Amino acid sequence: MSNTNALIADVADTSFWVAYYRAKESERPDALFHDPFAKLLMGQHGQKIAESMRSTSRYTEWAVVARTVIIDRFINELIKHDIDTVINLGAGLDTRPYRMDLPTELTWIEVDYPRVIDHKNTLLKAEQPHCQLTRVALDLADRTKRKEWFASIAARAKNVLILTEGVILYLSPSHVAELAEDLRAHSCFKYWISEYFHPRIYPYLKRMMRTAQLQKSPFLFYPDDWFEFFRTHGWAAKDIHYTNEIGIEFKRRPPLPLIAKLIMLFFSKRMKQEAMRMSGYVVFVPLG
């Protein structure tokens, strides 16, 4: 655990960890997607983090792969609805502008800490994105600068898709509320893709081992009712895909402990349906 703490100095380091699983998936003969840049971007750092988290690594890998497939599908569907701009907040080492078949006229903006932006600019400088890609170094925790930047985008964009992949869990409820309200303030921000977790999965996320591993970048967002929280701050769920759906579709069952599999044998049909909907990704739209 101390080794992990040394490897994850802040939330930016988790992007190297996630890139490792995308690189690993890309090398499978039955890969659900191909990210040819993940291995380059993660270097040795991503693998070292994953290896330091052996107790949770298999499940994290499964979840990262499932969420990547879900978000890719959402993006492919939403860009059919006149989306002219995608803003990826906390983009990390995501490479969708390079690996997805996107419209050449689409504006794609990646926002993250300066060191992440510099890292990607350096390693991907020779690569050609499929759309109009811009990177912005911005600390999203600075609300004043964030609001100013949102306003500058709203002044020139018409239909914007916001993406926060694996981001809001690291924000406090008050910070998520502020972000939701700041996004809602602009009528051209039409869609927002973000994660979903049922409160029943919170104890797993709060487990002592996981908390110790992410001591310097802890999970903070545990609302009593995920969808009601966003409704309160101006956003309603339009569509949701659950990670377990990907498991069923591609025969990639979640790597649950044996005891969990045995317990589920005694679940009723209703309980099994509920268990299938513990986590996923959502497309939110503005209320009103």
N, C-alpha and C positions, 0 to 999 in steps of 0.2 A: 504493500500500500504506500509506503514511503517513497518507493521508486516511482509509482504513478504520480504522486504529488509533485515530484521533481520534474516529471515529464509534462504535466499539465499545469502551467503557470497561470493561465487564464483561459477564458472560454475560446479564444482564438485557436488554442492548441487542439481543441476538440475537432476542428476541421481537418487536421492531419489524420486523426484517428478514424473519422468517417471515410476519408479518401482511401484509407487502407482497405476497407471493406468493398468499396466500389472497384478498386483495382483487382482485388481477389475475385470478385464476381466476374469481372471482365475476362478473366483467364479460364473460366469454366467452359467446357464444350457445350453446355446447355445454358449459357449466360442469358439472363433476362434483359440485359442491356450491355453496351460496350462503351467504356470510358477509357480511351487510349491515353489520356493525360493524367489520370489519377496517380499512377505509379510514379511518374515524373515529379508531380507536385508534392506528394507525401514524403519523398525521400526515405530515409530510415526512421524518421521521427514517428510516422504513423504506425509502422509495424511495431516499434518499441512500446508505444502506448497500448496497442491491442494485446501484445504479449504480456504486459503487466497486469492485464485485467482478465485473466483466464477464467475466472469464476463466472463472468457475465458476457464474455466475448461472443460465444455462439449465438446467444439471443440477440445481442446488439447487431451482429452481422445480419441475421435474418431480418430484423426490423429495418435496418438501413436499406437493404435490397428491396424490401416490400415498399417502403416509402418512396424510393427512387422511381419505381415502376408507376406507382399511383400518381406522383406529381408529373412525371413525363406525360401520362395520359391526360391529366387535367390541362396541362399547357397546350398539348396538341388540339384538344377540344376547344379551349377558350380562344385561341388565336383565330379560330374560324368566325368569331363573333366581333370582328372589327377592332380587336385589341391592337393598338399601335405602339404601346410601350409596356415593357415588363421591368419592374423594379425588384431586384433580389436583395432584400435587406439582410445583412449578416451572411453574405454569399459564401464565405469560406472558400473552399477549393472546388466549388461547383464548376463544371465545364459545359453546361448545356448549350451555350452559344456556339461551341465548337462541335459537339457530338450529335446534336439534334438537327433534324431537317427543318429549319426555321425560314420564314419569309425574309428575303434579303433586305426589305425595307423596314423590318421590325426594329425598333429601338430597344436595346436591352441594357440596363444599368445595374452594375454590381456595386454594392455599398458594403464596406467593412473597415476594420482598423487599418491604419497606414501600413503596418508591417505585413499584413495579409495581401493588401493590394500591391505593394512593392514586390512581394514574392511571386505573385502571379504575373505581373508585368514583365519581370525578368525572365522567368522560365517559359512563358508563352509568347514572347515577343516575335518569334518567327512563325507563329501559327496564324491562320486566317479564320476568323469566326464566320459563321454563316449569316449573321445579321449585323446590325449596327451596334457594336458593343462599346460601352464606356464604363470605366471603373472610377469610383469616387471614394476617396479616403475620408471617412467621417465617423466620429464616435457617436453612435446612435443614442447613447445615454445623455448626451447634451441636447436637451429638449429645445432650447432656443435655436441652435444651429439646425437641428433636425426640421423644425417647423419652417424655418426660412428656406431650407433646401426643398422640402415638399412643395412650398408655394412656388418656387422657381420651376419645378417640373410641371405643376398644374397650369402654369401660365402658357405652356407650349404643347402639352399633350391633350389628347381628346378622350381616349379610352385606355385606362391603365390597369394592369394586373400587378398586384403586390404579392410577393412570395417571401414567407418567413419559414424556411425549412430548418427544423431543429433549433429554433431561436427562442421562442417565447418561454419555454420551460426554464430558461436561465434568468428570466426577468421576474421581478416581484409583481404581485397583482396590481399594485398602484402604477407600476411602469407599463404593464400591459394595457391597463385602462387608459393611460395617457396616450400610448401609441395608437390604440383603437380610435380614440377621439380625434387625434391629429390627422389620421388617415381619413376619417369620416368627414372632416371639414372641407374636403375637396370633392366636388361632384364628379370629376373625371376619374376618380379612383373607383373603378367599377367592381373589381373582384379582389379577393384576398385569400390566398391559399395558406393554410396553417395546420398545425397538428391538432389532434384530439386524443384525450385520455379520459377514460371513465374513472370516477373516484375509487372504484374497487381495485384499480391497478396502482394507486398511490402507495400503498404499503410496500409493494415491490420496489418502486422507485426510491422509496425512503430507506430501504434496507441498509443496515449498518455498513456492510461491505461497500455498497455502491456510494453511500454518502462519504465514506472515508476516501474512496478512490477519486471522487470529484470534489475534494475539500476546497480547492481554490476556484472551482467553477460549479457551485452546487445548483441543483434544481430548486427553484423557488416558487413556481406557479402551480398551485394546487386548489383551484376554485371548487366550491361545493357542487356547482352545476356548471359545467363547461359552456354549454350553449347559452344558458341564461346569462352568464357573465358577459358574453359578447353581445347579446341582445341589449343588455343594460347600457352598453357603450356604443350602440349604433349599428351592430352587424348581425345579420341573420344567416343561418346555415342554408345554403342552396343545394349543395350536393356533398356527399361523404362516401368515401371508399375506405373500408376497414382493411387493416393489414392482413387479417386472417383470410380475406377473400383472395388475396394473391397466393397465400399458402394453398388454398383449395384449387385454384385455377391452374397453378403450375406444379402441384404436388410438392410444395415446399412447406411442410408442416413446421410450426414453431418448435424449436428444440426444448420442449418442456422436460423437467425432471420426471423420472419414472413415477414418483408418488403422485404428481399432479395428473399424469395420464391415467393412473389407476382410479383416482378420485372422480375424474370426469366420466368414467364408465357408469357411475351411479347417478349422474346428472339427469334430470328430466329434460324433455325436449325444449321447454322454455329456458331452462338454465343453460343448456348448450347453445341456444340462440343468443342469449345474453353474453356468454363467454366469447362468442365470435365477434362481439362488438366492443371490445375493451379498448381498442386504439385504432387510429386511422388518420386520414388527412381530409380536411374540409375545404370547400369553396364557400367563403362568406361573401355576402352582398350587402350593400348599405340598406338599412331600414328606411322605410318611408318613400 
